[in-house]
Amino acid sequence: MSEMNEDSMQAPSEGTGEETVENFFIDILTGEKVKESPKKLLIQKVLRTLIESYGFDRSDLEVNYNPRIPGHRQKRIDIAIFRSGREHINENLERIIICRNQTSQDRLRTFSEADHDLEQLRELMRLLQAVDFGMWTNGQEEFILQAEHTRFEVRLKPIAIWPVPGEQLGDLNRTGGIIQVSVEAEDLKEALMRCHRYLNRNLGLDHKDAFKQLAVLLLAKIFDETRPPHERNFWIRSDEPYTIEGQQEIQRRIEACIRESRNWQPNLLTLGWNLELEPQHTARVVMELARYSLSETQPRYRTQAFRAIVRSVMDGREGRYPTPLNVAEMAVQMLNPQLRNVYSIVQAVQGLF
């Protein structure tokens, strides 16, 4: 049997063999109807994030770009990002993205563990001198490289930040970190699920303890966004998560943020809900959360994402299931809780863990 590639994988049709509606999607760049494959859907997901969360212009994006490099075999870039308003040629190529579909939900890898998968990205970035950033993603993991051009070579270093359009290389290391972006429901849910998966599968924390660590960090993040930008601590510089000194700096800022969040809401973090992660692990989780502005994300998106995490803790375990959202909303309307009762309700919920 001949080997099938990612684009040849199709969902089976039913009935007479004619294509069903489910076999197609509307391409976000062209508006045309396109036949589905797992990889094509992943590319669409990445495009949607680039456009709707980061603010890239559709006209600066191209799928399946062929750079035509003299002396080399034909190569293909899954998503090419060109400098704003420029012609789509190699000299104007600013960023490249390689997408590889993956269906299994596994532990998150380090850069060294993903070294083999990143070789194609590294090769392209060395050959295409205009490229500043590259990303490799399988929908569950993201690995970002920054190119540093010297007189004799291109040095590629891992960074934790995908800059917004117009953000300069030097901006990535400024005090205060990255420009934060609002986020769609699916992206935020997946970011939180990656955090929980890292705590649960990489570190071996059970579902309850993983949820506690994530909840502590989320409260710190929410509190941090109530302060003026120049006073915030929940941020990272470009390569901080990948150096010991950087990890320690992140830990210091986050611990300060948690202490201040306790003063902000003194009745929330009780009963042993403390940050208990080592600096390298704190940095890995903060890396997922720092890029997003929760305050600028629509409330219903935050609710949907948080409920997905709670569901991973409660579904079927110890005979408990999360209450359906419409039932919860009806109960709130019936009870009409006042602010003075909120803290006692939160403490009761914490007692479940």
Number of C-alpha atoms within 10 A of each C-alpha: 3 4 5 8 8 13 14 12 12 12 14 10 13 9 7 7 8 8 14 13 9 11 15 15 17 13 16 14 16 9 9 11 12 14 18 18 18 17 21 21 19 18 23 18 15 18 22 19 16 19 15 14 18 19 13 20 16 15 14 18 22 18 17 13 18 15 19 13 13 8 6 8 8 10 14 15 19 19 21 24 26 25 19 16 10 12 13 18 13 18 15 19 24 19 22 24 21 21 19 17 18 16 9 7 10 13 16 18 14 12 15 9 10 14 12 9 15 20 12 14 19 19 10 18 23 16 14 19 18 18 25 18 25 25 20 23 20 17 18 17 15 16 22 20 24 24 22 15 15 8 5 6 11 17 14 18 14 19 19 24 23 22 18 16 13 10 12 10 15 8 16 21 15 12 13 17 20 22 18 18 19 18 22 18 19 14 19 22 21 17 20 20 19 20 23 25 21 21 26 18 16 14 13 12 16 13 20 15 18 20 21 20 21 21 18 19 24 18 17 23 26 16 20 21 17 11 11 8 11 8 11 19 24 27 24 28 22 25 18 21 26 18 12 12 13 19 21 18 17 26 22 13 15 25 18 14 21 24 13 15 21 17 10 12 12 12 13 19 19 12 10 8 15 16 17 12 14 11 19 19 18 23 26 19 22 22 24 18 21 23 22 22 16 21 15 12 17 13 12 11 18 19 13 15 22 18 17 16 20 15 16 18 21 16 12 11 11 7 7 11 14 15 11 9 12 9 10 12 12 11 12 11 10 9 9 9 12 7 8 8 9 13 14 13 12 13 15 11 10 16 10 7 14
